[in-house]
Amino acid sequence: MQDTTTVFVVLFALGFGYTNGFHDSANAIATSISTRALTPRVALLLAAVMNFLGAFLGTQVASTVGKGIIETPEGQHGLVVVLGALVGAITWNLITWYFGLPSSSSHALFGGLIGAAMAGDITVKWEGIREKILIPMVISPVVGFFASALLMIGILWVFRRHKPGPLNRGFRVAQTVSATAMALGHGIQDVQKTMGVIFLALLTTDHVGADDGIPWWVVVSSAAALSLGTYAGGWRIMRTLGRRIVDLDPPRGFASETVAASVLYTTAFVFAAPISTTHTITSAVMGAGATKRMSAVRWGVAGNIVMAWILTIPAAGCVAAGSYWVLEPLIG
């Protein structure tokens, strides 16, 4: 029974990775599509390939997700906790995808883990959550906004005497590089979250030890799930991020992608912090757009997005807790 449930939980985790891909594919490519630097299908293929490759560049974030958010639950009861967390995360992903809101799949997963753990009487590591999730959740969008604005101001000053036509053509080419970097950063961050929750399920059933590395099949399957979801495309969210927040031109698209990618690499490799790629790129887009004029950013749309950010952890947590209470009598 336990082995069957473990397989089911792993498949559900890969399902989360797939929804993460089509929900968050906009993170890497919406700006490049909106500025016509890349065609939609080329951009999706690029993002899918880079997402896959990013999975093989580290496991620090996966370790944080697998061991740093909740105490490792045990046995069949623990699998129900992990399954409840995944149901909460997937449900919130689908809701925000339907409404075209670029919320964080990462925070949906964290909220799911917290909610299911509390419902299942599993200890939540609040100190780790504060240091690895809440503080980066606040800091990364602020850094993304202001760093993107500063980079864009620098670009405007350096190229102030250039004609708009040739300048835009040049930055469309440059966006191929920045979009690639952003997609790779998305893979480094978000594939590891699926890897981490599968690792947690394997820890729960003693299939791996706490000091073991991530099994190779977990890395490959997690990367494949995210990449397939990315190639499926999340067009609803792509329209919001690429067009509804601000009308981007190629220089601003390049600035926002470059800054967002830099933040993703820094937090993954230096701090092992599982930050939201959605929060980072969205705030960078706002920062670059604000250099036109503050009114260029559609702050009403931005406000709806921020509200979704605030609701993500508690909403996913509530769904996860409810899912746990339903599932526990059935398979616990």
FENDA-V516938 format. One record per residue. RES is the residue in one letter. SS is DSSP state (helix for helix, strand for strand, loop for the rest). OMEGA is omega in whole degrees, 0 to 359 (999 if undefined). D_LAST is the distance of its C-alpha to the last C-alpha in Angstrom with 1 decimal. Layout:
RES_SS_OMEGA_D_LAST + RES_SS_OMEGA_D_LAST
//
This chain:
M_loop_184_10.2 + Q_helix_179_9.6 + D_helix_178_13.0 + T_helix_179_12.5 + T_helix_178_9.7 + T_helix_178_12.2 + V_helix_180_15.0 + F_helix_179_13.4 + V_helix_178_12.9 + V_helix_178_16.4 + L_helix_178_17.8 + F_helix_178_16.5 + A_helix_177_18.1 + L_helix_174_21.2 + G_helix_174_21.2 + F_helix_178_21.2 + G_helix_178_24.1 + Y_helix_178_25.9 + T_helix_175_25.7 + N_helix_181_26.9 + G_helix_183_29.8 + F_helix_176_31.1 + H_helix_188_30.4 + D_helix_178_32.2 + S_helix_178_34.8 + A_helix_182_37.2 + N_helix_188_37.0 + A_helix_194_39.0 + I_helix_184_41.4 + A_helix_181_42.0 + T_helix_179_44.9 + S_helix_178_46.5 + I_helix_183_46.2 + S_helix_178_47.6 + T_loop_180_50.6 + R_loop_174_51.1 + A_loop_179_50.9 + L_loop_173_48.5 + T_loop_184_47.9 + P_helix_183_44.3 + R_helix_176_43.5 + V_helix_180_45.1 + A_helix_179_43.3 + L_helix_179_39.9 + L_helix_178_40.6 + L_helix_181_41.8 + A_helix_181_38.7 + A_helix_180_36.4 + V_helix_181_38.3 + M_helix_174_38.5 + N_helix_181_34.8 + F_helix_182_34.1 + L_helix_181_36.7 + G_helix_181_35.4 + A_helix_186_32.2 + F_helix_184_34.2 + L_helix_177_36.0 + G_loop_178_33.6 + T_loop_183_30.1 + Q_helix_181_30.7 + V_helix_179_28.8 + A_helix_178_25.8 + S_helix_177_25.7 + T_helix_180_25.9 + V_helix_184_22.9 + G_helix_187_20.8 + K_helix_189_21.8 + G_loop_184_23.7 + I_loop_177_21.6 + I_strand_172_18.6 + E_loop_182_18.0 + T_loop_176_16.0 + P_loop_186_12.4 + E_loop_169_11.2 + G_helix_184_9.2 + Q_helix_177_5.7 + H_helix_179_5.2 + G_helix_178_8.5 + L_helix_177_8.1 + V_helix_177_6.2 + V_helix_180_9.2 + V_helix_179_11.6 + L_helix_177_10.8 + G_helix_178_11.3 + A_helix_180_14.4 + L_helix_177_15.7 + V_helix_178_15.4 + G_helix_182_17.4 + A_helix_181_19.9 + I_helix_180_20.6 + T_helix_180_21.0 + W_helix_176_23.5 + N_helix_182_25.3 + L_helix_179_25.9 + I_helix_182_27.1 + T_helix_174_29.6 + W_helix_181_30.6 + Y_helix_181_31.5 + F_loop_177_33.7 + G_loop_181_35.2 + L_loop_180_34.2 + P_loop_177_34.0 + S_loop_186_31.1 + S_loop_173_29.2 + S_helix_180_26.3 + S_helix_182_25.9 + H_helix_173_25.6 + A_helix_178_23.1 + L_helix_180_20.9 + F_helix_178_21.7 + G_helix_178_21.0 + G_helix_179_17.6 + L_helix_181_16.7 + I_helix_182_18.2 + G_helix_180_16.7 + A_helix_179_13.1 + A_helix_179_13.8 + M_helix_179_15.6 + A_helix_182_13.0 + G_loop_178_10.4 + D_loop_175_13.4 + I_loop_183_14.2 + T_loop_175_18.0 + V_strand_181_19.8 + K_loop_187_23.0 + W_helix_179_25.4 + E_helix_177_28.5 + G_helix_178_27.4 + I_helix_179_26.5 + R_helix_185_30.0 + E_helix_188_31.8 + K_helix_185_30.1 + I_helix_188_29.1 + L_helix_180_30.9 + I_helix_176_34.3 + P_helix_180_34.4 + M_helix_179_33.2 + V_helix_187_36.3 + I_helix_187_38.8 + S_helix_176_38.2 + P_helix_179_39.2 + V_helix_178_42.2 + V_helix_179_43.3 + G_helix_182_42.8 + F_helix_187_45.0 + F_helix_178_47.8 + A_helix_178_48.0 + S_helix_178_48.1 + A_helix_180_50.8 + L_helix_178_52.8 + L_helix_180_52.6 + M_helix_177_53.7 + I_helix_177_56.6 + G_helix_178_57.6 + I_helix_180_57.6 + L_helix_182_59.7 + W_helix_182_62.2 + V_helix_184_62.5 + F_loop_186_62.9 + R_loop_182_64.8 + R_loop_181_67.9 + H_loop_178_66.1 + K_loop_184_66.2 + P_helix_184_63.0 + G_helix_178_63.1 + P_helix_180_63.3 + L_helix_179_61.0 + N_helix_178_58.2 + R_helix_179_58.7 + G_helix_181_58.4 + F_helix_172_55.2 + R_helix_176_53.7 + V_helix_180_54.2 + A_helix_180_52.8 + Q_helix_174_49.7 + T_helix_179_48.9 + V_helix_183_48.5 + S_helix_177_46.7 + A_helix_177_44.2 + T_helix_179_43.6 + A_helix_179_43.0 + M_helix_180_40.6 + A_helix_177_38.6 + L_helix_177_38.4 + G_helix_177_37.3 + H_helix_177_34.6 + G_helix_179_33.3 + I_helix_183_33.5 + Q_helix_195_31.4 + D_helix_175_29.0 + V_helix_183_28.1 + Q_helix_178_27.1 + K_helix_174_24.5 + T_helix_176_22.6 + M_helix_183_23.3 + G_helix_182_22.0 + V_helix_173_18.5 + I_helix_178_18.3 + F_helix_178_19.6 + L_helix_178_16.9 + A_helix_179_14.2 + L_helix_174_16.4 + L_helix_182_16.9 + T_helix_184_13.3 + T_loop_178_13.3 + D_loop_174_17.0 + H_loop_174_18.5 + V_loop_175_21.0 + G_loop_183_22.5 + A_loop_181_23.1 + D_loop_179_26.7 + D_loop_173_26.5 + G_loop_177_27.8 + I_loop_179_26.0 + P_loop_185_26.0 + W_helix_182_28.7 + W_helix_176_26.5 + V_helix_179_24.4 + V_helix_184_27.7 + V_helix_182_29.1 + S_helix_178_26.2 + S_helix_178_25.7 + A_helix_180_29.4 + A_helix_180_29.7 + A_helix_180_27.0 + L_helix_183_28.8 + S_helix_178_32.2 + L_helix_177_31.5 + G_helix_178_30.2 + T_helix_182_33.3 + Y_helix_176_35.6 + A_helix_173_34.1 + G_loop_177_35.5 + G_loop_191_34.5 + W_helix_180_37.8 + R_helix_181_37.0 + I_helix_180_36.3 + M_helix_178_39.1 + R_helix_180_41.6 + T_helix_185_40.5 + L_helix_185_40.8 + G_helix_188_43.8 + R_helix_190_45.9 + R_helix_180_44.8 + I_loop_181_44.7 + V_loop_175_48.0 + D_loop_185_50.5 + L_loop_167_50.4 + D_loop_184_53.2 + P_helix_178_52.9 + P_helix_180_53.9 + R_helix_174_51.2 + G_helix_178_48.6 + F_helix_182_49.6 + A_helix_183_49.5 + S_helix_179_46.0 + E_helix_181_44.5 + T_helix_180_46.2 + V_helix_181_45.1 + A_helix_179_41.5 + A_helix_180_41.3 + S_helix_179_42.9 + V_helix_180_40.4 + L_helix_180_37.5 + Y_helix_183_39.1 + T_helix_183_39.9 + T_helix_181_36.5 + A_helix_188_34.8 + F_helix_183_37.2 + V_loop_187_38.6 + F_loop_184_35.8 + A_loop_183_32.6 + A_loop_180_31.7 + P_loop_184_29.4 + I_loop_180_31.6 + S_loop_173_31.6 + T_helix_180_34.1 + T_helix_180_34.2 + H_helix_186_35.5 + T_helix_182_37.9 + I_helix_181_39.6 + T_helix_179_39.7 + S_helix_178_41.4 + A_helix_177_43.7 + V_helix_178_44.8 + M_helix_181_45.6 + G_helix_178_47.6 + A_helix_180_49.6 + G_helix_182_50.2 + A_helix_179_51.4 + T_loop_171_54.3 + K_loop_175_55.9 + R_loop_184_55.9 + M_helix_181_53.2 + S_helix_178_53.4 + A_helix_176_52.5 + V_loop_178_48.9 + R_loop_190_47.4 + W_helix_175_46.0 + G_helix_176_44.5 + V_helix_179_42.2 + A_helix_179_41.6 + G_helix_177_40.6 + N_helix_180_38.0 + I_helix_179_36.5 + V_helix_177_36.4 + M_helix_176_34.7 + A_helix_177_32.0 + W_helix_183_31.7 + I_helix_184_31.4 + L_helix_191_28.7 + T_helix_184_26.6 + I_helix_180_24.5 + P_helix_181_23.9 + A_helix_178_23.4 + A_helix_178_20.8 + G_helix_179_19.1 + C_helix_178_19.0 + V_helix_179_17.7 + A_helix_179_14.9 + A_helix_178_14.0 + G_helix_179_14.2 + S_helix_178_12.0 + Y_helix_182_9.2 + W_helix_177_9.8 + V_helix_187_9.8 + L_helix_185_6.9 + E_helix_178_4.3 + P_helix_184_5.7 + L_helix_186_6.1 + I_helix_184_3.8 + G_loop_999_0.0
//
